[in-house]
Amino acid sequence: MTHKKNHHQNRTLGIQLYTVREALSADPEKALEKLAEMGFTDLEIYGYNGTFFGRTANEFRSILKNTGQRVVSSHHTTGIAHPDPGTLLHGWEKTVEDMQNMGAEYMVCSYIFPEERTPENYRKLPDLLNTAGTTVRKAGMQMAYHNHDFEFEKLDESGTVYDFILNCSSSELVKMELDLYWMAKAGIDPLSYFEKYPKRFPLWHVKDMKAGSKDFAEIGNGTIDFERIFKAREKAGLQYWFLEQDSSDKDMFDSIKISKKYISEHPYFK
């Protein structure tokens, strides 16, 4: 008998809370209750700075207890240009401890600010991720790196920033959270990365891209071939994926409903 956790069988759909950031900053309890009513139990959080959306760890934990939700993953920036608490370079041990106590499984470097995007900073990034990832691993969690489109610009003759991160960081300490929208926007086929770096992509952000404008779209209202990508989930090593939409031309909760309906109607997401 095998005890290996099969994460994606009957997994509930996760959501990156950045999607509902306006509702969250107005009233975290209410926003989370609304998502819980829609069936979202797995959360990826952002913006930790010693508090969770302005609540202490204990307060936030009791909100989650009431809504029946859990934190699977958390987003953090580097702290290179913005030396805030909760960043990889500032008070990381405390951040890791707080996420461990919250029951998170992943901690993710989420974004490199425009003013941080220098060749010098890019070259330091694998070591920074390895160091942060070592602390995360000791606490029983996994570090990952989340892409946008700028990582697919060339760093030097050897290739892109993304390739540099993949090749120069530890494949054990640093996994990738693949944002399908940003990869599509950069014109890159994720399957080529799954082939080259199998099992390195346990987390995905799933959002769609409008034809023409290439703006954010609800799942199913855009051009991304999710069926083809999800068929390669084993090779990628997928464990959790999160619905995300950075902005919408509708009420955000309506957009989430549209995406959720499309996902429920297409078995390859299961």
N, C-alpha and C positions, 0 to 999 in steps of 0.2 A: 504493500500500500504506500502510495506517495503522499507526502505532506507538503509538497511544493505548492506555494500559493499561486494560484492561477488568476492573476489580477484582473484580466479583462473579461473573464466569464461573468456574466450577469452584473457587471460593474454599473454602479449608478453614474450618471453623467456628472462630470465636474465642471466648475465654472471659475474663471479667474475674476475676482471681485472688482478689478479695475473697470470691468464692463459696466458696473453699476456705481461708479465712484461718486456721482452726484447724489444719488439716493443714500449712499453710505455716509457721506459727510453731513447730510441733513439729519439722518437718524439711523445709526447702525442696526439697532434692534429691529426696526421696522423693515429695513432693506433685507436683512437676513431672513426674517419671517416670511417675507414675500417670495424670496427664492426657495425657501423650504416648502412653501405651499405649491410651488411649481415643480417640486420633486428634486431639487438640487441638494445633495447631502455632502458631496466632496468639494472642498473649497481650496482655492489657491489665493493666498492673501498677498498684499503689497503694503509698503509704507510703514512697516514696523520701525519705530524710533524710540524704543523703550516702552511705548504703549501700542495697543492694537486699536487703531481707528479712534484714538482718544480715550480708550478704556484700559484699565490695568489688566494684567494677564488673568487675574482671578475673575474680574468682571466679564472679560471676553469669554472665558471658559464657561461661565454660567449662562451667558447668552447662547453659546453653542449647545449647551446641555438642553436648554429650553427649546431650541429649534431642531435638535436632532442632527446637527451638522458637525463636521470635523475638518480640521486643517490638514490637508495632505502635503501642501507645498507652500513655500513663501519666497517672495521676490525681494532682492536686495541689490543696491548699486555698489560700485567699487569704493567710493569715498575718496577717489583721487582728487577731483575738483571740488567736491562737496563733502567736507569732513563731518558728516552727521552720524549720530548714533544709529546702529542698525546696518552700517555699511561694512564691507569686507575689511577695511583698514582701521575702523574705529569701534572698539569695544566688541569685537566679533565673538569673543568667548562668551560674553553675557548674552549676546543675540542667539548664539547656538544653544545655550542653556535654556533660554526662554522658548525656543522653537521645540526643543526636545521635550520640555514640560508640557507644551501645547499638543504633543503627539504627532508633530509633523514627520514626514518621511523624507522630504526633499527640501533643500535650500538652494535657491537659484540666483545666479548673477544675472540681473534682468536687463541691464541697459548701460551702454557707454555713452555718456553725454557728449554732444558735439565738441565741446572744448577739451574733452579727454581723448579724442580720436587722433592721436599723433602716432607716427611709427614707433617712437620711443615707448609710449604707453602700451601700444599693441604688443611690442616685444617683451614687455614685463608681465603681460597678462597671464600666460600659461603658469608662470611661477606663483603669481598671486592666487590663481584659482587652485593650484596644487596645495598651497599653504592653507588657504581657507578650507579646502576640501578635506585636508588631513584632520583638522579640528572637527569638522562635520562628521567625518567617518568615525572618529573616536567616540562621538556621542550617539553612534548607531544610526546615523542618517546618511544621505547621499547628496553631494554637491552636483549642480548642473549649470550649464550656461545657456541662456536664451538669446536667440538671434533676432536681428531686424534685417534690413536689406544691406546696410552699409558694410557688413562683414564680408560681403561678396565682392568688394573692391579689392584690387590687387595690392598686396603689401610689398612684394618684391618679385624678382624673377621666378621664385619658387612657387608662387601662387597667391591665394587670397588670404585675408585676415582669418576667415573661418577655417581654412585648411591649416593655417599656422597654429591656431588654438587647438584643433583636433590632433595635429601631429606632435605638438610640443608640450601638451599637458598629459597627465597620466590618464589612460583610458579607464582605470579603476576609480581614481579619485574624482575625475571630472567627466560626467555624462553630459548629454545635450538635451535641452528642451527645444524641440524643433517647432518653430512657428511657421505653419504651412502657408499662411498668407504672405509673409515677408519673403519666404523663399520663392514663392510663385512670382511675386512682384520683381524680384531680382532676376527672374528668368531661369531659375535653377530647378533641375529635376531631383526631388528628394530621393528617389529610388537609386540614383547613382551614388548618393552618400550612404544609403543602407548597404549597398554592395561593398563599398570600400571600407566602411566602418561599422560592421554588423554589431548589433546589440548596444550601440552607443547612444541610442535615442529613446530612453524609457518614457519621456514626457513629450506630449505634443500640445500645441495650441491650435485649435481648429476654428478657422473663420474663413469666410469666402471673399472673393475679389470681383468687383463689378467689371463687366466688359467695358472697354473704352476708357472710362475715367480711372480704372484700377483702384477705386475707392473701396472701403470696407463694405461688405454685404452680409446679409443673413446667409446661413448655410443653405445651399440649394438655389440661392438667388444670384449666383456668380458663376465663375468659369473654372473653378478648381475641380479636378477629377478625383473626388474623395475615394471612390470605389477602388481605383487603381492603387492609390496610396495605402488605404487600409488593408488591401490584400497582401501588402508587404510588411504588415505589422510585426510578424514573428521575426523576420530578418532584422527589423529595426530594434527589436527588444522592447516594444511598447508595453508600458504598465498602466499609465494613467494618461487620460487626455482631458483637456479643459476647453470648454466653449469660451470664446472671447470675441468681443467686438469693441473696437476702440471708439467708434462713433457711429451714429445712425441718423438717417433722415426721418426716423419715426421715433415714437416713445421707446426708450431702450427696452423696457419690459415686453413691449409688443414684438420688438425684434427678436428677443430671446425666445418668445413663444413660437415665432415662425421657424427659427432654427431648430428648436426642440421638436416641433411637429415633423419637420423634414427628417431629422435624425431617427425619430421613432418609426418612420415609414420605410426606412432603408436598412435592411438587416445587416449589411456589411459594416455598419458602425458598432454592432454588438460585439 
